[in-house]
Structure formats: C-alpha cells, structure tokens
Amino acid sequence: MSELPSPISAVPLAHEASAQAPEATPDAFLQQGPGWVRLAVIVLSLAAGGAGWLAWQTHKRVQGLEQELVRRQQDSQGQATEARVAARQAQELAREAAARVTLLDTRLSEVALQRSQVEDLIKTLNVSRDENLVYDLEAGLRVASQQAALTGSAEPLITALQSADERLTRAKEPRLDNVRRAVAKDLDRVRATRVADINALTIRLDEAVRLVDEIPLINQPEAAGKLPPTTPSQASKGKASRSASGPGNGNGISGVEPSDDSWRNTVLSWTRGAAESVWSETRSLVRVTRIAQPEGMLIAPDQAFFLRENVKLRLLNARLALLSRQTTQAAADLRLVERTLPRYFEAQSRKTQLLQSMVSDVIAQSQQTAVPRPDDTLAALAAVAGGR
C-alpha cells in the first residue's frame, strides 16, 4: 500500500481536485472507490434480485391458492344450491304425501259415515209402520216445541198436536190409545194457556218511551196545575162595574150618580179583588208539598235530560229482552223503571200515572209468554218406542 499524504498537503490537493474535477457519479464512485464497496454493491444487487424473484414466486403461488379457493367455494355453493333444491323437492314430496294421506283419511271417514248411514237406513226400513209413526210424531212435536219457544206463540204446537191426533186416529192401533189420550191432554193444556202478544207489548213499550219526554219531574210540576189566565181581579172589576151600575138600573133611570154606600161597596170589592189577586199570584209562586224522597227535588235541570234518557234506555232494553224471549231480564228492567217513576217524577200527573199503568201491564203480561211443553205426549211416545 502506498503511503497516505499528510493532512497539510492533502487539503490543497483536495481543493484543487474539487475545483478542477467534475462532479462524482455512482459509476465513477464504484470505479474509483475501493474494492469492498463494489463487492457490497454487487451482493446487495444479487440479494435484491433474489428477493424479487422469491416475491414473484410467492405472488404466483398466492394467486394459484386464491384461484383454487375460489373454485372450491364455487363448487361448495353449487353443492349447497343442489342440496337446497333437493331439500325443497323433499319438502314438496312430503307435503304431497301428507295431502294424500289426509285425502285418504277424509275419504275413509266419508266411507265410514256413508256405511253408518246405510246401516241406519237399513234399520229404519226394517222398522214397522207404527214405529215410523211414533218417530215422526216425536220429531214433529219436538220441532213444534222449538218453534213455539222461538216465536213465543202456541200455534205451531197446537197445529202439531192436532196433526198427531189425526194421524193416530187414522192408524187405529190399540197400543197407541195412551198416546192419543196424552195428545188430547196436552192439547187442552196448551189451548188453556194464555200467551202474551209480543208485538202488542213492544208497541206499548214504544208508546212508553215516547211518553217519557212528556211526564213532569217533581221539581218541574205540570202547567195544568197552575191557575187559569183569568185572574180574580178581572172578576172583581166586573162585579164592581155591575155594582156601580146597579142602583141606576134599579130605579129604572140611567145616568143617576151613585150614593155613598155604592162607592163604599165598590172600594171594598176592588180591595177584596186585589187581595185575592195578590194571594193567587203568591200561591202560584210558592208551592208547598210533602215529598217522601227529597232526592227528586235535588235534580239539576241539566241532569233531567240524562234521567229521562236512562229511563228510555231501560224501556228499550226491556223491549229487546222481550223480543229475544228473555222475560226475566225484561221484568227486571221494567221493575226498575217502575221504582224510578215515583221517586223522581210527579206522581199526581195524569201522564205519569198512565206510564206507570203501561209498565205494570207489560210486567204482568210478559210473565205469560212461556209455552208449555207436550211432556205427557213425549213420555207416552217414549214408552211405546221402548216397549217394542
């Protein structure tokens, strides 16, 4: 190795070299630099190239793995789709099988029902004529009883009993004589039973509802209870005028001046008439009555409307109960109305008394709506059917 120049002499040489030489480049540096630098650069270049090649290989491998994963995922999705389709087809097959089983069960039950009906028909055809007659009479009476209970009229039951009596008469069977006697007994009992006319009762309740608005309250007496418009003062004036003209007419001379007695009588008559007029007006303003239930006087004017509407609703509820043959509920509502009328309304009023009588009549007649059942005839028919 050559000896290095001293520092004192190296500075001006470097300065001169920097001033004269151009700028240094990497290639010039590699060419002019020491050997280990060039070796390091070559090693680094080779390492970088190897790393790039490894990275490229790794990238290709990753891409291959990704493609494989995508392919397998697509295969899995296809298999899952096929599995869902197969499952759906299996469900549809199961539903069809269940529907077929249900249809078969239904047809089997229909066949069993038809078989039972055919057996019953065969048994019915094998029954004798008298037994058929007994069954027909029993069915007809039961249907007539139901119609009578629904309509509230005894006519369907009477018609059925008369028809049964005629058929038994035509049959002329000795063992059916007990049935004929029972039919005659039930027919007499049904004819003797009084059944109320539901239509008439509903009409009376409609009239009662209309009359509720006209009956006076206890704290609002009727105008009829007041004095007539002609006051006693007018009558006293008429008497005074007749008394003033009386002496002149008695003498047969008109235009004669009255005496002191006639003036005194006129003043007394006028005073008496004025006192009577004041007393009558005072009596019309003040009304003294004895009230057993004071709550009737405590009803405010705005509550009177609701009181009347409540009474109307009770009457309408009773009307609906009668139409639906619920006589107990109708009687309960009407009794409540009957207790409410003397408590809040003027009992001395003619319209109040009329409404009370209408409600009482409907209560009394509504209890007669029950039609008797032909129990004796049904018992006799059951005995004949059981003793065959």
PyMOL commands that set and color helices and strands:
alter all, ss='L'
color gray80, all
select helices_A, chain A and resi 7-20+26-32+35-126+129-151+155-171+174-192+198-212+223-225+232-251+260-285+294-298+301-323+327-344+350-366+375-386
alter helices_A, ss='H'
color red, helices_A
deselect
rebuild
show_as cartoon
